[in-house]
Every structure is written in C-alpha cells, then in structure tokens.
Amino acid sequence: MNKSIPLWVHLLLLAVAIIFPFVLPSAFWVNFGVLALFYAFIGQSWNIAGGFAGQLSFGHVAFLGAGAYASTIVQMRFGWNPWLGLPVAALAGAAAGWMVAAMSFRAGLKGSYFALITLAFAEVFRIVANSIEITGGGLGMLIPMKQTAANFQFGDRRVFYYIMLALTVVSIAIAVWLKASRFGARLAAIRENEDSAMALGINVYSEKVKVMMLSGAIAGVGGCFFAQYFLYIDPTIAFGTDKSVEMLLVSMIGGAGTVYGPLIGAVLLALVSEVTRAMFTIQGLSLVIYGTLLVIIIAFLPNGLVDLFKRREKRQLGRLSSGASSKTGDA
C-alpha cells in the first residue's frame, strides 16, 4: 500500500465512484462517468511508462489500437466470445509494447527520439490496418449489436460503467504497487538518471522493456473496451493521434508519476469535452481548451493538479510545526 495515501482515501474515492450512477442516473452522466474512467484507465497506461519510468511516448495509441483490433478480429473473424477479447487485447498490447521497446531501446533511442519513434510506430500500425483484409481495411470493423451479457453488450450503460470502474481500480492498484515495489524503485532510478541506474547494477534495457510491456497491456485492454462500447473501429479511430494526446494530457495535467494524477486529469478532460460539445459545434475545441489548461498548469503547477493537495498538506504541516514550536517556547 502506498504510504503517502491513507487507506481511507482509497475507500472514500471508491465509494463515491460506486454510488455515482445512482446519484446521477441519467444517460448523460453515466456516459460521462464511463468516458472519464476510460480516459483515466488509458492515461494510467501512459503514466506507468511516462510518469513512473520517464519513457515519454507520443504514440501510445499504437498499443490501444493493437488491443482494439486483436480483440475485434478474434471475435469477428474467428468467432471467439467477446469477453475473451480482454486477455487477447492485453497480450496484443504487451506484444506491441515489447516490439516498440526492443527495437527502440536496442538502438539506444531515448528522450525526444524515443517519443518521436513511438509516434512513427503508431502511424505504421495505422497504415498496416488500413491496408490488409483481416482488419477490414479503411472501412473498419462493425460489431453487430446483440445486447446480452454473454456478448459484452448491455442495455443499461451502468454495467459498462462498473466494468470500466473495475478496470480503473486495477490500474490504480498497479500504480500503488509500483510506488512501493522494488520494480518501481528501479524505474524511478531510470527516470532520474539512466547512467546512475546502470552504475547501481540495474539492467536498464530489461526494466524499460518490461514497463513498456506492462503499459502496453493496460492500453490494449482499454482498446478492447473501446471497441465493445462503441461497436466500431477503423484505422483512424484506433490509431488516431488524438488518443495519444489524451493519454499524455490527463497524466500531465493530473500529475505524472502519481497514483491519482490520471484520474484527476481524466475527470477534467471529460468535463471540458462534454461542456464544449454541449455548447459549441467546433470539432476539436475541447482539445484546444484542454491544451490551454495544460500550458497554464505547467506554468503554475509543474507537477500537475495533484501538487495542489501536496502544497495544502505542506502548509498544514507547517502550521502544526510552528504551533508546536510556539508552545515549546511558551513552556
């Protein structure tokens, strides 16, 4: 358990998330909750690689798209049950993560070079999906609507909400584990200084490949959920750069390298997205506003919105310590 976050905070947030669809049961708010949790989940996948390990990626959507296509292909082309698409998507995302990491890190790419090569990989995946028959080419793949639980389709959107909530809880648990584990400590050392980490005996290449596989597996599961929720994918949707931007933004705005940063950023992104969609018809305006917020937050809160809570805690500790000092002086 992450010592910096008390257990009651985890339980309180979980309780709020559980009762949310009953307090606000309208279709609008349930869909808002699903999207917010989805952004938090895929944001956490980016955060595990980019925040905890310092491996900044501009093409993380490659892993999401790999999971979306792998799960949809085994369902539509081979007749597999859609629920089996979740582990298939995880494996596909992990495999894509391994391929990108092995090729990039073996070549010694890091920093901005690695970020750009991930963007190139995402574009290659999009071109491949657009060109081969099994993916449906440019027409994409449409999943027939059969609203049964066995078919991963539900008339009540709250079921999708709770599935996404369970996945998000798992991703947060992984982040909590990373904060406390030796693997997470090795990743933190790599993030701070790779040369120093190597001097300490850490196998930098191996650890970076592992974290990219873990991150890719999470993003792949997100791709499977995305396909089942919207019942349609095509190369532009599955490998669009907007998803990579969203993953990066929710983590950076909420607080990269923190447990709840992606969740905080995701709630804000979902709010901005829904409000702008309701008030304006300009496509992409939500990302423009969100990007503006990112610039403002980086200027005043370089560690993300999570830094607000840390600063408040420090002020409270400062007041307590000053109060204790004054009492000692009076004594």
Salt bridges, closest charged atoms under 4 A:
GLU123 OE2 - ARG126 NH2 2.64
ASP156 OD2 - ARG158 NH2 3.06
GLU192 OE2 - ARG191 NE 3.09
GLU194 OE2 - LYS208 NZ 3.07
GLU207 OE1 - ARG186 NE 3.21
GLU207 OE2 - LYS210 NZ 3.60
ASP242 OD2 - LYS243 NZ 3.48
GLU274 OE2 - ARG277 NH1 2.91
ASP307 OD2 - ARG311 NE 3.06
